[in-house]
Amino acid sequence: MDQKQFSGTTRSGRTRREFVASSAMTLAAGALSPKAWASSTNAAGARDRFRVIIDTDPGVDDALALLLAMRSPELKIEAITPVAGNVPLELTLPNALRMVEIAGRADIPVAVGAKSPLMRRLVTAAYAHGENGLGGAVFPEPTTKPVAEPAAELIRQIVRKYPGEVTLLPIGPLTNIATALCLDSQLAAMVRGIVMMGGSLSGGNITPAAEFNIYVDPEAARIVFQSGIPITMVGLDVTRKTSLTEEHVKTLEAAQNSVSQAAAKIGRNSINHNREQGFLVGPNMHDSLAIAGFLDPSLLTLKDYYVDVETTGELTAGQTLGYSPSVGDLKRKPGTEKQGDPTMVIRGSAPTLGSTRTSPVLREKFVPNTKVAVDVDSPRFFDLLIGRLSGSK
């Protein structure tokens, strides 16, 4: 991201508001099938590695998610693109570089991302992640340097280099992803899919309505959800069931390798930080579950929804709303739910008394754009996470 974007304009000179307003893209039906992740083979019949870009804001759970990804031979990590979120970019960037060095993966390009949301002031979560983003765990300053390309441009270049092959794994606010999509109107059609940590259909964790990653940059999130890219949303509906425990940390401490020791240090500091702050649960491994769900989709139960993001609500900005003909008061009889259902109109807010407008119809019929994780096999998830980090799997 260049300095023009940091100061409020895009690379083309447009204001952020113009940048967002011009980004509407055609909605495409369908979502990434988990079976597609698990069945990729090359011409010789050998299992391919999956090309991914990890967009992240380390962050305690981001750090462990990065270590999990870098310890997973199924993944060909093309880039890591830090973004401001849990803590400012001045911390998320070196934290990402630290994890790369701890994992011995300095070959992975790390690119400088956005230091602020598209249209809003940055809100961070130091209350949950500590002032340094790692729960107070201290590591040496990284010696690895980021690449010259800004994150959004590097994402664009990699996706164009491997059209149809790259899955984006955003586990922070979606500013970098939205910026890349807005820089290149053809890019969305070249992205294989998005598996993201973010959103919730069951209430938020920074407000009663909004999950943190979406709350920080709801305009960016709306661009991504309306892009037509197949999306899998791993949100609070399932990540609330992934609390790291003392037993998990002890297992990591017992393993004598740099990754397990770093993960244990971050985990123990985070557990202590949560106790000091008076939290009753957690820390939850939100971001690690998104990575694990990509590695092994059978960990998750997924349901089709049309998901959109509230961007104007005074109390609800960042809320992810899920529409489905098989859930809630508009639930249909089994077997009658269908894509393109013309009886399920997706409406905007009712008009005010001072307006002659009618309620806007945002979508004339139901077409899902997202597979939402609605349940998780938590024991199997932790078996994968702790096993990979400790080196036993």
N, C-alpha and C positions, 0 to 999 in steps of 0.2 A: 504494500500500500504506500503510495507516495505521499509527500507532505501536503499536497493539495487536498487530498481526501481527509487528512487529519484536520485541516483547517476549515472544512465544511463544504468543499467542492470536490467533484470527481475528476478523474483524469481527463475527461472531455470538457471540463470547465463548468458543468452543470452544478446547480445547488443540490444538496442532499435530497430536498423535497422533490425537485424535478427528477432526480435520479431514481427515487422510489416510485414516483407516479408513472414514469415511463416504462416500468419493468413488468407490467402485466403480461402474462404469457398464456397460451392456450392450455386449458386443462386437459390432460389425457387420462383415459380410463385405465384401470388395472394397477397392480402393485407388484413389487418384486417378490417373486415366489421363492420361499426358502429352499425349495427343492433345487432351484437353479444354483444356489450357492454350493450345494453339497455334491453336485453331479458333474462339475466341469472337468473334462479330461482333454488332453491334447490328442493329436493325430496318432500318436504311438500308444495311446491308452493309459498313459501315466497321468496322475493327478496334477493339475495345474496349481500354481500358487495364484491367489487372488490379488489383483492390483488394487491397492487402496490408498487413499489420502486420509490422514487423521487430522481433523480440525479440533483444537483443544484449548482449554484455559486452565492449566494446572495451578492449583487445585489438587486436594488430597486424592479423591477418587479418580481424577484425570491421570495423576501420576501413576497410580497402580494400573489403570487401564492401558497407559502407554507401555509399561513394563510387560503387561500381559501380551499385548500385541507384538512387541519385539521378541518375546519368547515363544511365539507361535509360528512354526514353519509353514503353515498354510498361507501366510500373508506375505505379499511382496509390497512392502510399504514404500510407495513412491515419494512421499513427502509427509512432513508434519508441519502444520500451519497454526502456530499459536495465535490466540485472539484475546482481547481483554474480556474479563468476565468475573470469575471468582475473585481474582485480584487484578490490578492493572497490568497492561502489557509489559511494563518494566519488570514485572515479576513472572508473568506466565511464560515469557520468552526464555529467560535463563532457566526457569524450572524445567521447561521442555528440553533444553540443551543438557541439563544435568541428567535427566532420565536417559537420554541418548547415550551419554558417556557411561553411565552406570551399567547400561545394557551392552556396552561395547559395540554400539551401532552408529558410530560417527559417519558411516557411509550414507545414512539417510539424510536428505536435504531438509533443513529446517528454515522456514521462511517467515519473515516479519509480517504479522497480520495487522488488523485494524486495532487502533487503541481506543476507539470509541464507537458506539452504535451509529447506525445510519442517520438517525434524526433525534437522538436523545442523549442526555448526559449519562455517563456511565454510573451504574449502581453495582457495587461489588458485594462479596459475601465473606469478608474477612472474619465476621462473627462466627462462621462455620468452619473456615479453612485456616484460621490464624493469619497474622499479619503478613507472613511470607508465603502463604498459600499452601504450605506443606504441614500444617498443624503445628508449626514451630520446629519441625525437624530441620536441622542445619546440615548442609552439604557444602563442599568447596565450590568456589566460583567456577563455572564451566570455562574451558579453554577453546571449545569448538565454537566456530562463528556461524551465524546464519548466512544463507546464500544471498546473492544480490537482488534477486527478483522479489517483489512484494508477494505476499501470500496469494492474493486473488489472481495475479498474473501467472504465478507458478501453477495454480490449480488449472487455469485455462490452458496453459501450455501442455500439461500432462494429459488432461482429458482429450485434447485435440491430437496428441501424439498416439493415444491408444483409444480411439473412439469405440464406445460400446463395451470397454473392458474395465473401466475404473469405477469402483464403488467408493462413494464418499462416506466417511464415518465421522460426522460432527458430534462432539460430546461437550460443546460449549455453546455460547450464543452464535447465531447463524450469520453474523455480519460478513465474514470472509466468503462464505458460500454465496450469499445473495449478491455481494459485490462482483464476484466472478461471473455469475449469471447475467448481471446487468451489463458487464463489459462486453459480453459476447452473446448475442441473441440466439445463436445456433447451438450454444453449449449444452443446454438442457437435454436436447435430443441425443447427445453423445455420451451422457452419463449413464452408466449401467444401472445405478440405483443409489439410494441414500438409506443408511441405517443410522439413526440418530438417537442420542439420549436427549430427551426434552419432552415437554408437554405433560398433560395429565387430563384424564376424563373424570377424575375423582377428587378435585380440589388441589390447591397449590401448596407450595412450601415457602414462598416469600410473601404472598398475599393469599387469602382464602381462595382466590380464583386462579392464580398463575403459578406455574413452575418457573424456577429461576432463569434457566437458559432462554426461555421464550419471553419472559418478562423483561430481561435486559434489552432485547432488540426485537420487539414484536413486528416491526415493519419488515425487518429482514426475514423473520420466520414466515410471514405471510407470502413474501416473494417465493420462498422455497416451497411452501405447501401448494402454491398455485402454479408452480413451474411445469407440471406434467411429468416430473421425474418420479419413478416408482419409489415410494417412501415406506420404510418401516419405522414406526415410532415406539421407542422403548422409554416409557415415561414413568411417572411416579406410581401409576397403577400397579406396577410390578417392582420397581426399584425400592419401594418402601419395605419390601420383604427381603432385603439383602444386607442386614446389619452385620458389620464386621465385629467379631467377638475376641475376647482374650485368648480363647483356644486357637483361633486362626493365627493370631499374632505369635503365639508360642511355637506353633508349627513352623512359621516362617523364620523365627529366631533360631530354631534348631538346625535349619539347613545352612550349610556353610558355603554360600556363594554370594556374590556382590548384589545380585538382584533381590534375593530373598532378604538379605540383611537390610537393604535400603527400604524395601516394602515393609518390613517389620518395624523399622524405625519410624517411618511415616505413619503406619497404622497405630503403633503404640502412642505416639504423640497426639494423633487425632482422637483416639479414645480418651486420653487424659484431658484434652482440650474440651471435648464434649461434656465430660463430667464436670469440669470447672465451670462451664457455661450453664450447667443445669439441665442439659438435654436428657430426656428420658430414654432415647433410643439412638442408634447409630454409632459411628458414622456408617451411612449406607453406601454401598458400592454401586452408585447409579451408573457411572460411565463404564466401569468394568463389565456390567451386565450387558450393555449395548455391544461391546466388543465380543463378549462371550456368546451373545445371541447371534452374532454374525458367524462366529466360528462353528457353533452348534445350534442351528435353529430349533432343534427339538427341545431345547430348554424352555422355549416360550410357547404359549398359546396365543395365536393371532386371530384378530377379527377385522373384517373390512369395515371401514368408515369413510365418510367424507369429512375431512378435518379442515377447519379454518381457524384463523387467529383474530381475536378482538384487538383492535389497535386504537380505538377512540374512547373506550370506557374510562371514566374517572377512577372507578374502583376495580375494574375488571381487565384493564389493558394487559395483554399477554396471555389471556385465557385461551386455551385450545378447546374448541367446541367440536364434538364428534356427532355426526348425523348417521343414523342407521335405521333401515326398515325392520331390523330384527331385534332392536333394543329400545327400551323406554316406552312411553305412552303411545307412540305411533307404531308400535310393534305389529308386524303382520303375521298371519298364520304361517306355520312352517311350510316351506315349499313355494310360498307366494312372493317371497322377497326376490328382487331382481335388480340388476344394474339398469340404469336408465329408467327407474320407476317414475312415471310422470305424476303419480299421486303424492309424491313427497317433495313439495316445493321447499327450497331453502330460502328463507326470508331474512331481510334485514330488519332494523328496528321500526316500530310503528311511528308514523309521522306525528309531529307536535301540533297543538291546537292552532298555532300561528302559521301553519304551512298548508298549502294545497296539495302537497305531494301525497302519494299513496305509498304503502310499505314497499320498499324495493325488493324485487325478486332477484336474489343473487345467483341461484341456480334453478332452472325450471324443472329439473328432475334429478333424482339421486344417482350419482355415479361416484363410486369410492375412489379416493386418491391415496389412501394410506392403509397399511396394515398396522393395527394397533395391538401391542402386547397387552393382554388382559390377565395373564397368569404366568407363573414361573415355577420351575422346579428348583427351589433354592438350594437344597442339599447338593444336587448335581452341579449347579452353578459354582458353588464354593469348592467342590471337588476339582472342577476345572481350574478355577482361579488360583487357589492355593497350591494345587499340584503343579501348575505351570510356573508360578512365581518361586516355588521352593525347589523346582528342578526335578520333582519326582514323576512328572508326566511329560 
